[in-house]
Amino acid sequence: MAAFATLRGSFTFMRHLFSTYHYKHCCSRVKVVKPVFLLCSSSRIIYPQCRNFKTSYGRAGPVLQFKLSDIGEGIMEVTVKEWYVKEGDKVSQFDSICEVQSDKASVTITSRYDGVIRKLYYDVDSIALVGTPLVDIETDAAHDGAPEKDVVETPAMSHEEHTHQEIKGHKTQATPAVRRLAMENNIKLSEVVGTGKDGRILKEDILNYLSKQTGAILPPSPYHEIQPPPPAAAVPSAVGPKDKVPQPSPAQPVIQRPVFTGKDRTEPLKGFHKAMVKTMTAALKIPHFGYCDEVDMTKLVRLRLELKELAESRGVKLSYMPFFIKAASLGLLQFPILNASVDEECQNITYKAAHNIGLAMDTTQGLLVPNVKNVQVLSVFDIAVELNRLQALGTSGQLGTADLTGGTFTLSNIGSIGGTYAKPVILPPEVAIGALGKIQVLPRFNSRDEVVKAHVMNVSWSADHRLIDGATMCRFSNLWKSYLENPATMVLDLK
């Protein structure tokens, strides 16, 4: 019987030992104490009582990709200028992650999640595209929404700790400058109580927090109203007749900032504006070559003054533009490639027989470029008559398709508004354009090295560099310039 009791006790002992080993490897949060076995005189084994707890395994939260969102104004890529975090750093919502720079502004990117930085996708000075990941953030498992299997007993929380917990759960509002100040001083924004509107953290809140931590006395903010000191209590004393009583300083006035209530307005492109978008987009495909020079207009100014009254007697207003256009036509006869066009594949050149010279005109409908047809067979007076007609139609908004199409060469009189030099854009399918600056009275040296008063105008040319080289544009400009500086020479080439 004693042997049977001993054998039964051995099996019971082995069963409890195996159960204890299995319990030690399955419970991750309970530290199992090595049991102490007591042997009684009757060979029975007494086992210690164990209390089982429900447990759960510690697990990491999901790793989320934090992508670069659209920062507006049509920006599609930015340059990463500075990282405020590194792999392994713990971040909270609205903590600064990095600073990016576009061609318009610098923007501080803040975190959307609470978690740990696991990966940085870009190095400093790398180009980041909108919509691509910036960092990987491993979020806290407590925010996954998955139910916890274990019951955790939490100690009682004081009122101060409860208030601090609520502030941490609230979304922190602060400007990038405030976030940078907090980051430079290793301050978590969740630990600062904001005094601005809707709990926004101000710069003064960061400074006050620093003063409490370091004991430093910080200067008051310039935005606070300066209050005059209260008057001191009257102390009875013997005041002589010559003693002066100090007067309190007046209070500083409070200046209210103006409130702007304007709103943006969006409207679709239509009419001539829409056509201008199409034309200028096509012009960007043309490699532009620029050339500038100045013209002495002194003799032409005197000639126009002599002919102005004669033209008005015939009912025509005579400006400088008819002379500019006729001189350009005479130059095109010597350099016909400037009055040509090229097909879209740049395989064929078409030399235009007619000199249809356009004039860029500023109208109420926008920029319009009507042209004077067949300038090569017109006189200066005929060109003036045609310009008067086109200007009248442009002012009334009645320019037709025939007046706006078929141009072969263009002049833009930007000087009538102001400015000296310009960079004109070629109007396809043309291959050249000139911009004329305003006429200025400037000192110049004459042939006898004397300083004289001269009427000077600047001209800026643009040419299609696929067809026209710099030497051709320069020779054409010199010829056009000679006609204007010596108007009498035009008579020899008139046809």
C-alpha positions as CSV (number, residue, x, y, z in Angstrom):
1,M,0.0,0.0,0.0
2,A,2.8,2.4,0.8
3,A,4.4,1.5,-2.6
4,F,1.2,2.3,-4.4
5,A,1.0,5.7,-2.5
6,T,4.5,6.5,-3.5
7,L,3.9,5.6,-7.2
8,R,0.8,7.8,-7.2
9,G,2.6,10.7,-5.7
10,S,5.4,10.4,-8.4
11,F,2.8,10.6,-11.2
12,T,1.1,13.5,-9.6
13,F,4.4,15.3,-9.1
14,M,5.4,14.9,-12.8
15,R,2.0,16.2,-14.0
16,H,2.2,19.3,-11.9
17,L,5.8,19.9,-13.0
18,F,4.8,19.7,-16.7
19,S,1.9,22.0,-16.1
20,T,4.2,24.6,-14.5
21,Y,6.7,24.4,-17.4
22,H,3.9,24.9,-20.0
23,Y,2.5,27.8,-18.0
24,K,5.9,29.5,-17.9
25,H,6.3,29.5,-21.7
26,C,2.7,30.6,-22.5
27,C,2.4,33.5,-20.2
28,S,4.5,36.4,-21.4
29,R,3.7,39.0,-18.8
30,V,3.6,36.9,-15.6
31,K,6.9,36.1,-14.0
32,V,6.7,32.5,-12.7
33,V,8.3,31.9,-9.4
34,K,10.1,28.5,-9.0
35,P,7.7,26.5,-6.9
36,V,8.8,25.0,-3.6
37,F,7.6,21.5,-2.9
38,L,7.1,20.2,0.6
39,L,7.2,16.6,1.4
40,C,5.1,15.3,4.3
41,S,5.7,12.3,6.4
42,S,3.0,10.4,4.6
43,S,4.9,10.8,1.2
44,R,2.2,13.3,0.0
45,I,3.5,16.4,-1.8
46,I,2.0,19.8,-0.9
47,Y,2.0,22.2,-3.9
48,P,1.9,26.0,-3.6
49,Q,-1.3,27.7,-4.8
50,C,-0.9,29.7,-8.1
51,R,-3.2,32.5,-9.3
52,N,-3.6,32.7,-13.0
53,F,-3.9,36.1,-14.8
54,K,-5.3,36.7,-18.3
55,T,-2.5,38.2,-20.4
56,S,-1.9,39.6,-23.9
57,Y,1.2,39.6,-26.1
58,G,3.0,43.0,-26.8
59,R,2.8,43.8,-30.5
60,A,3.8,46.7,-32.6
61,G,1.3,48.9,-34.5
62,P,1.1,49.1,-38.3
63,V,3.7,50.9,-40.3
64,L,2.0,53.7,-42.3
65,Q,3.5,55.6,-45.2
66,F,3.3,59.4,-44.6
67,K,3.0,60.9,-48.1
68,L,3.7,64.4,-49.3
69,S,0.3,66.0,-49.9
70,D,-0.5,68.7,-52.3
71,I,0.7,72.1,-50.9
72,G,-1.2,74.2,-53.5
73,E,-0.3,76.7,-56.2
74,G,0.3,73.9,-58.8
75,I,3.5,72.7,-57.1
76,M,4.3,69.1,-58.1
77,E,7.8,68.7,-56.6
78,V,9.8,70.2,-53.7
79,T,13.4,70.0,-52.4
80,V,13.9,68.5,-49.0
81,K,16.0,71.1,-47.2
82,E,16.2,69.8,-43.6
83,W,15.1,66.8,-41.6
84,Y,13.9,67.4,-38.0
85,V,13.7,63.6,-37.2
86,K,15.8,60.5,-37.8
87,E,15.0,56.8,-37.9
88,G,13.9,55.6,-34.5
89,D,12.7,59.0,-33.2
90,K,9.3,59.1,-31.5
91,V,6.9,61.7,-32.9
92,S,3.4,63.0,-32.0
93,Q,0.7,64.5,-34.1
94,F,1.7,68.0,-35.5
95,D,5.4,67.5,-34.6
96,S,7.7,68.9,-37.3
97,I,9.2,66.2,-39.6
98,C,11.0,68.2,-42.3
99,E,11.3,71.4,-44.2
100,V,10.7,71.4,-47.9
101,Q,11.2,74.2,-50.4
102,S,9.4,74.8,-53.7
103,D,10.1,77.5,-56.3
104,K,7.7,79.8,-54.3
105,A,8.1,79.2,-50.6
106,S,9.4,77.0,-47.8
107,V,7.0,74.8,-45.9
108,T,7.3,72.8,-42.7
109,I,5.8,69.3,-42.9
110,T,4.2,68.1,-39.7
111,S,3.3,64.5,-38.6
112,R,-0.3,63.2,-38.7
113,Y,0.3,60.3,-36.5
114,D,1.7,59.3,-33.1
115,G,4.5,56.7,-33.5
116,V,8.1,55.9,-34.3
117,I,10.0,56.9,-37.5
118,R,11.1,53.8,-39.3
119,K,12.3,55.0,-42.6
120,L,13.3,58.3,-44.4
121,Y,12.7,58.1,-48.1
122,Y,14.8,61.2,-49.2
123,D,18.2,62.7,-48.4
124,V,18.7,66.4,-47.9
125,D,18.6,68.4,-51.1
126,S,16.7,65.5,-52.8
127,I,13.6,66.2,-55.0
128,A,10.4,64.8,-53.5
129,L,7.3,64.5,-55.7
130,V,3.8,65.3,-54.5
131,G,2.0,62.1,-53.6
132,T,5.1,60.0,-52.9
133,P,6.0,58.7,-49.4
134,L,8.2,60.9,-47.2
135,V,8.6,58.7,-44.1
136,D,7.3,55.4,-42.7
137,I,5.8,55.8,-39.2
138,E,5.1,52.8,-37.0
139,T,2.0,53.9,-35.1
140,D,1.1,52.9,-31.5
141,A,-0.7,49.6,-31.2
142,A,-3.2,51.3,-28.8
143,H,-4.5,53.3,-31.7
144,D,-5.2,50.4,-34.0
145,G,-8.8,49.9,-32.8
146,A,-8.1,46.1,-32.1
147,P,-9.5,45.0,-28.7
148,E,-7.1,44.2,-25.9
149,K,-7.3,40.7,-24.4
150,D,-5.9,41.5,-21.0
151,V,-7.2,43.6,-18.2
152,V,-4.8,46.2,-17.0
153,E,-5.3,47.6,-13.6
154,T,-4.3,51.3,-13.7
155,P,-3.6,53.3,-10.6
156,A,-5.7,56.3,-9.6
157,M,-4.8,59.4,-11.6
158,S,-4.5,62.8,-10.0
159,H,-6.4,65.8,-11.3
160,E,-3.2,67.4,-12.7
161,E,-2.2,64.2,-14.6
162,H,-5.7,63.9,-16.0
163,T,-5.6,67.4,-17.3
164,H,-2.2,66.8,-18.9
165,Q,-3.5,63.6,-20.5
166,E,-6.4,65.6,-22.1
167,I,-4.0,68.1,-23.5
168,K,-1.9,65.4,-25.0
169,G,-5.0,63.9,-26.8
170,H,-6.0,67.3,-28.2
171,K,-4.6,68.3,-31.6
172,T,-1.9,70.9,-31.1
173,Q,-2.2,74.1,-33.1
174,A,0.9,76.2,-33.7
175,T,2.6,78.0,-36.6
176,P,5.8,76.6,-38.2
177,A,7.9,79.3,-36.4
178,V,6.5,78.2,-33.0
179,R,7.2,74.5,-33.8
180,R,10.7,75.3,-34.8
181,L,11.3,77.2,-31.6
182,A,10.0,74.3,-29.6
183,M,12.1,71.8,-31.5
184,E,15.3,73.9,-31.0
185,N,14.7,73.8,-27.2
186,N,13.6,70.1,-27.1
187,I,10.1,71.0,-26.0
188,K,7.1,68.7,-26.8
189,L,4.2,70.8,-27.9
190,S,1.9,68.4,-26.1
191,E,3.3,69.6,-22.8
192,V,2.7,73.3,-23.4
193,V,-0.7,74.9,-22.7
194,G,-1.7,77.3,-25.5
195,T,-3.2,80.6,-24.6
196,G,-4.2,81.6,-28.2
197,K,-7.6,81.1,-29.9
198,D,-8.9,77.6,-29.7
199,G,-5.9,76.6,-27.6
200,R,-3.3,77.6,-30.2
201,I,0.2,77.7,-28.9
202,L,1.9,81.1,-29.2
203,K,5.5,82.0,-29.1
204,E,4.9,83.5,-25.7
205,D,3.7,80.2,-24.4
206,I,7.0,78.5,-25.4
207,L,9.0,81.3,-23.8
208,N,7.0,81.1,-20.6
209,Y,7.4,77.3,-20.5
210,L,11.2,77.8,-20.9
211,S,11.3,80.3,-18.1
212,K,9.5,77.9,-15.8
213,Q,12.0,75.2,-16.7
214,T,15.2,77.3,-16.4
215,G,14.1,80.0,-14.0
216,A,15.2,82.7,-16.5
217,I,13.4,86.0,-16.7
218,L,12.3,86.6,-20.3
219,P,11.4,90.0,-21.8
220,P,7.7,90.7,-22.4
221,S,6.3,90.1,-25.9
222,P,6.1,93.2,-28.1
223,Y,2.5,92.3,-29.0
224,H,1.3,92.7,-25.4
225,E,-0.2,96.0,-24.5
226,I,2.1,98.0,-22.2
227,Q,0.2,99.0,-19.1
228,P,1.3,102.1,-17.2
229,P,2.4,101.4,-13.6
230,P,-0.3,102.0,-10.9
231,P,0.0,105.2,-9.0
232,A,1.9,104.9,-5.8
233,A,0.1,105.4,-2.5
234,A,0.5,108.9,-1.1
235,V,3.0,109.0,1.6
236,P,2.8,112.0,3.9
237,S,6.0,114.0,3.7
238,A,7.2,117.5,3.8
239,V,7.1,118.7,0.2
240,G,8.8,122.0,-0.4
241,P,7.5,124.6,-2.8
242,K,10.4,123.9,-5.2
243,D,9.9,120.1,-5.3
244,K,8.2,118.8,-8.5
245,V,5.5,116.1,-8.3
246,P,6.2,113.4,-11.0
247,Q,3.4,113.1,-13.5
248,P,2.3,109.6,-14.6
249,S,3.3,108.7,-18.2
250,P,0.4,108.5,-20.7
251,A,-0.8,105.0,-21.8
252,Q,0.5,103.7,-25.1
253,P,-2.3,103.7,-27.7
254,V,-3.5,100.3,-29.0
255,I,-3.4,100.0,-32.8
256,Q,-6.0,97.7,-34.3
257,R,-5.0,95.7,-37.3
258,P,-7.2,96.2,-40.4
259,V,-9.4,93.3,-41.4
260,F,-9.3,92.3,-45.1
261,T,-12.6,90.8,-46.4
262,G,-11.8,90.4,-50.1
263,K,-12.3,87.1,-51.9
264,D,-10.6,85.4,-54.9
265,R,-12.5,85.2,-58.1
266,T,-12.2,82.5,-60.7
267,E,-13.5,82.7,-64.3
268,P,-12.8,80.6,-67.4
269,L,-10.5,81.8,-70.2
270,K,-12.4,82.7,-73.3
271,G,-12.2,84.7,-76.5
272,F,-8.9,86.4,-77.3
273,H,-7.4,85.3,-74.0
274,K,-7.9,81.7,-74.8
275,A,-6.4,82.1,-78.3
276,M,-3.4,83.9,-76.7
277,V,-2.8,80.9,-74.5
278,K,-2.7,78.6,-77.5
279,T,-0.5,80.9,-79.5
280,M,2.0,81.5,-76.7
281,T,2.2,77.8,-75.9
282,A,3.1,77.0,-79.4
283,A,5.7,79.9,-79.3
284,L,7.6,78.1,-76.5
285,K,8.7,75.4,-78.9
286,I,10.7,78.0,-80.9
287,P,14.3,78.6,-79.9
288,H,14.5,82.4,-79.6
289,F,17.6,84.4,-80.5
290,G,17.8,87.9,-79.1
291,Y,19.5,91.0,-80.4
292,C,19.3,94.6,-79.1
293,D,20.5,98.0,-80.4
294,E,19.8,101.7,-80.1
295,V,18.7,104.1,-82.9
296,D,19.4,107.8,-83.1
297,M,15.9,109.2,-84.1
298,T,16.9,112.9,-84.2
299,K,16.5,113.4,-88.0
300,L,13.3,111.3,-88.1
301,V,11.8,113.4,-85.3
302,R,12.4,116.6,-87.3
303,L,11.0,115.0,-90.5
304,R,7.9,113.8,-88.9
305,L,7.3,117.2,-87.3
306,E,7.5,118.8,-90.8
307,L,5.0,116.2,-92.3
308,K,2.6,116.0,-89.4
309,E,0.6,119.1,-90.3
310,L,0.4,118.1,-93.9
311,A,-0.9,114.7,-93.0
312,E,-3.5,116.2,-90.6
313,S,-4.7,118.4,-93.4
314,R,-5.5,115.2,-95.3
315,G,-7.3,113.8,-92.3
316,V,-4.6,111.4,-91.2
317,K,-2.7,111.2,-88.0
318,L,1.0,110.6,-88.7
319,S,3.0,108.8,-86.1
320,Y,6.4,107.2,-86.1
321,M,5.0,103.7,-86.8
322,P,4.5,104.2,-90.6
323,F,8.2,104.9,-90.9
324,F,9.2,101.9,-88.8
325,I,7.0,99.6,-90.9
326,K,8.2,100.9,-94.2
327,A,11.8,100.7,-93.2
328,A,11.2,97.0,-92.1
329,S,9.7,96.2,-95.5
330,L,12.7,97.7,-97.3
331,G,15.0,95.6,-95.1
332,L,12.9,92.4,-95.8
333,L,13.6,92.9,-99.5
334,Q,17.3,92.5,-98.7
335,F,16.8,89.6,-96.2
336,P,13.8,87.6,-97.4
337,I,14.4,84.8,-94.9
338,L,13.1,87.1,-92.1
339,N,9.7,87.1,-94.1
340,A,9.5,83.4,-94.2
341,S,7.8,80.5,-92.3
342,V,8.7,76.9,-91.6
343,D,6.4,73.9,-91.3
344,E,5.9,72.0,-88.0
345,E,8.4,69.2,-89.0
346,C,11.0,71.9,-89.9
347,Q,11.5,70.3,-93.3
348,N,10.4,73.1,-95.6
349,I,10.8,76.9,-95.7
350,T,8.2,79.1,-97.4
351,Y,9.4,82.6,-98.5
352,K,6.4,85.0,-98.4
353,A,6.0,87.3,-101.3
354,A,3.8,89.8,-99.5
355,H,5.0,91.9,-96.6
356,N,2.1,91.7,-94.2
357,I,3.6,93.4,-91.2
358,G,1.7,93.1,-88.0
359,L,1.4,95.7,-85.2
360,A,0.9,94.5,-81.6
361,M,-2.0,96.5,-80.3
362,D,-3.2,96.9,-76.7
363,T,-7.0,96.9,-76.7
364,T,-9.8,96.4,-74.2
365,Q,-10.1,92.8,-75.5
366,G,-6.5,92.1,-74.8
367,L,-3.4,91.9,-77.0
368,L,-4.3,91.9,-80.7
369,V,-2.0,91.8,-83.7
370,P,-3.6,93.2,-86.8
371,N,-1.4,93.5,-89.9
372,V,-1.0,95.9,-92.8
373,K,-1.2,94.0,-96.0
374,N,1.3,94.4,-98.9
375,V,3.5,97.0,-97.3
376,Q,6.1,96.5,-100.1
377,V,3.8,98.4,-102.5
378,L,2.5,101.1,-100.1
379,S,3.9,104.6,-99.4
380,V,4.4,105.9,-95.9
381,F,1.2,107.9,-96.2
382,D,-0.7,104.8,-97.3
383,I,0.6,102.9,-94.3
384,A,-0.5,105.8,-92.0
385,V,-4.0,105.6,-93.5
386,E,-4.3,101.9,-92.9
387,L,-3.0,102.2,-89.4
388,N,-5.6,104.8,-88.6
389,R,-8.3,102.4,-89.8
390,L,-6.9,99.4,-87.8
391,Q,-6.6,101.5,-84.6
392,A,-10.2,102.8,-84.9
393,L,-11.5,99.2,-85.3
394,G,-9.3,98.0,-82.4
395,T,-10.6,100.7,-80.1
396,S,-14.2,99.8,-80.9
397,G,-13.6,96.0,-80.8
398,Q,-14.5,95.4,-84.4
399,L,-11.3,94.0,-85.8
400,G,-12.2,91.1,-88.2
401,T,-10.5,87.8,-89.0
402,A,-9.0,89.2,-92.2
403,D,-7.2,91.9,-90.3
404,L,-5.8,89.5,-87.7
405,T,-4.6,86.7,-89.9
406,G,-1.9,86.3,-92.6
407,G,0.9,88.2,-90.9
408,T,4.5,87.6,-92.0
409,F,6.5,89.9,-89.7
410,T,5.6,91.8,-86.5
411,L,6.6,95.0,-84.7
412,S,5.6,95.7,-81.1
413,N,5.6,99.4,-80.1
414,I,6.0,98.7,-76.3
415,G,7.5,102.2,-76.0
416,S,4.1,103.8,-76.4
417,I,3.3,102.5,-72.8
418,G,6.8,102.7,-71.4
419,G,10.1,100.8,-71.2
420,T,13.2,100.6,-73.2
421,Y,14.2,97.0,-73.8
422,A,12.0,93.9,-74.1
423,K,12.1,90.3,-75.0
424,P,9.4,89.8,-77.6
425,V,7.9,86.4,-78.3
426,I,7.6,85.2,-81.9
427,L,4.1,84.6,-83.2
428,P,4.1,81.3,-85.1
429,P,4.4,80.6,-88.0
430,E,6.5,83.8,-88.3
431,V,10.2,83.7,-87.7
432,A,11.1,87.2,-86.4
433,I,9.6,90.1,-84.3
434,G,10.9,93.5,-83.1
435,A,10.0,95.4,-79.9
436,L,10.4,99.2,-80.0
437,G,11.2,101.2,-76.8
438,K,10.3,104.7,-75.9
439,I,12.1,107.7,-77.4
440,Q,14.4,109.3,-74.9
441,V,16.3,112.6,-75.0
442,L,19.9,111.7,-74.0
443,P,23.3,113.3,-74.4
444,R,25.4,111.9,-77.2
445,F,28.6,112.8,-79.1
446,N,28.3,114.0,-82.7
447,S,30.9,113.5,-85.5
448,R,32.9,116.5,-84.1
449,D,33.1,114.9,-80.5
450,E,30.6,117.5,-79.2
451,V,28.0,116.6,-76.7
452,V,24.6,117.2,-78.3
453,K,20.9,116.4,-77.5
454,A,19.8,113.2,-79.2
455,H,16.5,111.4,-79.5
456,V,17.4,107.8,-78.8
457,M,15.2,104.7,-79.2
458,N,16.1,101.1,-78.2
459,V,15.0,98.1,-80.3
460,S,14.9,94.5,-79.3
461,W,14.8,91.7,-81.9
462,S,13.8,88.0,-81.5
463,A,14.4,85.5,-84.3
464,D,13.8,81.8,-84.8
465,H,17.3,80.4,-84.3
466,R,16.5,77.3,-86.3
467,L,16.5,79.4,-89.5
468,I,18.1,82.7,-88.7
469,D,21.7,83.1,-87.4
470,G,23.0,86.1,-85.4
471,A,24.8,87.7,-88.3
472,T,21.7,87.8,-90.5
473,M,19.7,89.4,-87.7
474,C,22.4,91.9,-87.0
475,R,22.8,93.0,-90.7
476,F,19.0,93.4,-91.0
477,S,18.9,95.5,-87.9
478,N,21.8,97.7,-89.2
479,L,19.9,98.3,-92.5
480,W,16.6,99.1,-90.7
481,K,18.5,101.4,-88.3
482,S,20.2,103.3,-91.2
483,Y,16.8,104.1,-92.8
484,L,15.6,105.6,-89.6
485,E,18.7,107.6,-88.8
486,N,18.8,109.0,-92.3
487,P,15.2,109.0,-93.6
488,A,16.3,110.5,-96.9
489,T,18.0,107.2,-97.9
490,M,14.6,105.5,-98.0
491,V,13.8,107.5,-101.1
492,L,16.4,105.7,-103.0
493,D,14.9,102.3,-102.3
494,L,11.2,103.2,-102.5
495,K,9.3,101.3,-105.3
